[in-house]
Amino acid sequence: MKVLDKRSGKTDNITYDPKLDNLPIPKIVLEKTERARKTLEKYPAPEHLLRK
């Protein structure tokens, strides 16, 4: 996680806790992800938005 100092615009005090990687994913997040996946299958993003 990055902490941005609003006054200087620099990133300082970057903290990463590897213990947080193993937390279970909440059920609501899994449900919303699945709904978003189904929506994108039904209504795919226009090609001009996908190009870089």
Residue pairs with C-beta under 8 A, 6 or more apart in sequence:
1 14
1 15
1 16
2 11
2 14
3 11
3 12
3 13
3 14
3 15
4 10
4 11
5 11
5 12
